[in-house]
Amino acid sequence: MPRRDLVQDLYLKELKSYKAPPVKASDSVGQVKPWVSPSAPTPPTVEAAAPTDLSEYDSQVVEVEGVAVDAEEDAEVEDWFVVEPLEDPHH
């Protein structure tokens, strides 16, 4: 005759008789933050002097350092990557 396990019988009896408490709508209060929609972003502010700054920028003369344009045309162009022909080895 098989032996009965009293501890297992008590455990199963209590497990079957357990009733979970009902879930309430207020159970989540304090556990999560309430949702708030984000505020609309503010557009960037443009300084009042921006149009005058742009016109000042457009009126500036471009300064270029170096040799004049005519001298560059007369300068001899050097070939920096000179590739010498390969000699065929004779047998």
C-alpha positions as CSV (number, residue, x, y, z in Angstrom):
1,M,0.0,0.0,0.0
2,P,1.5,3.4,-1.0
3,R,2.2,5.9,1.7
4,R,0.3,9.1,1.7
5,D,2.4,12.3,1.9
6,L,0.6,14.6,4.4
7,V,2.6,17.7,3.4
8,Q,1.8,17.3,-0.3
9,D,-1.9,16.7,0.5
10,L,-2.1,19.8,2.6
11,Y,-0.3,21.9,0.0
12,L,-2.6,20.7,-2.8
13,K,-5.7,21.3,-0.7
14,E,-4.6,24.9,0.1
15,L,-3.6,25.5,-3.5
16,K,-7.0,24.4,-4.8
17,S,-8.9,26.6,-2.3
18,Y,-6.9,29.7,-3.0
19,K,-8.8,32.6,-4.5
20,A,-6.9,35.5,-6.0
21,P,-8.0,38.9,-4.9
22,P,-9.9,40.9,-7.5
23,V,-8.0,43.5,-9.5
24,K,-9.1,47.1,-8.8
25,A,-8.6,50.1,-11.0
26,S,-6.9,51.9,-8.1
27,D,-4.2,49.1,-7.7
28,S,-1.8,50.9,-10.1
29,V,-1.9,54.2,-8.3
30,G,1.5,54.9,-6.9
31,Q,3.1,52.2,-9.0
32,V,3.2,54.0,-12.3
33,K,3.4,57.7,-13.4
34,P,0.3,59.2,-15.0
35,W,0.7,59.8,-18.7
36,V,1.0,63.4,-19.8
37,S,1.3,64.4,-23.5
38,P,4.5,66.2,-24.3
39,S,4.3,69.9,-24.8
40,A,4.7,71.3,-28.3
41,P,8.2,72.3,-29.2
42,T,8.9,76.0,-29.5
43,P,10.3,77.3,-32.8
44,P,13.8,78.7,-32.8
45,T,14.1,82.4,-32.4
46,V,15.8,84.5,-35.1
47,E,17.7,87.5,-34.1
48,A,16.4,90.8,-35.2
49,A,19.8,91.7,-36.8
50,A,19.9,88.7,-39.0
51,P,18.9,90.4,-42.3
52,T,21.6,93.1,-41.8
53,D,24.2,90.4,-41.0
54,L,23.3,88.5,-44.2
55,S,23.5,91.6,-46.4
56,E,26.9,92.4,-44.8
57,Y,28.1,88.9,-45.5
58,D,27.0,89.1,-49.1
59,S,28.8,92.4,-49.6
60,Q,32.1,91.1,-48.4
61,V,34.9,90.7,-50.9
62,V,36.4,87.2,-51.1
63,E,40.1,87.2,-50.4
64,V,42.3,84.6,-52.1
65,E,45.9,84.0,-51.1
66,G,48.5,82.8,-53.6
67,V,49.7,83.4,-57.1
68,A,47.7,85.5,-59.6
69,V,45.5,83.7,-62.1
70,D,47.7,84.6,-65.1
71,A,50.8,83.2,-63.5
72,E,49.1,79.9,-62.9
73,E,48.3,79.5,-66.5
74,D,51.9,80.0,-67.6
75,A,53.4,77.7,-64.9
76,E,54.6,74.4,-66.2
77,V,52.6,71.4,-65.1
78,E,54.8,68.7,-63.6
79,D,53.8,65.1,-63.8
80,W,54.1,63.8,-60.3
81,F,53.2,60.2,-61.1
82,V,55.7,59.2,-63.7
83,V,55.3,55.5,-64.6
84,E,58.3,54.0,-66.3
85,P,57.7,51.3,-68.8
86,L,58.4,47.8,-67.6
87,E,61.0,45.8,-69.4
88,D,60.0,42.3,-70.6
89,P,62.3,39.7,-69.2
90,H,63.9,37.6,-71.9
91,H,64.3,33.8,-71.4
